[in-house]
Amino acid sequence: MRAVRAMKESRGKSILTVIMGEGKKREIRRIFSALHYHVLDLERVRIGRFRLDSLPEGRYRTLSPREIGELLRPEPERTGA
């Protein structure tokens, strides 16, 4: 997990942004369960460089030529820990 940020808090419920290098939804649920938090819902908003925007869960789309080019280009190195 790279970062966790609280986005909104109301009536004992919080909306968090979790940034992961890799992982699955169940991994997030297990981590928060170990911290005694109950996860009500998870929404993936990005995979790598690609935002999912309005793509429905379980669906896919064809990548544009520009996106394919981006995929083939190495990601910039991250600085810091």
Secondary structure, DSSP 8 states (H G I E B T S, - for coil): --EEEEEEEETTEEEEEEE-SS--HHHHHHHHHHTT---------EETTEE-TT--TT------HHHHHHHHS--------
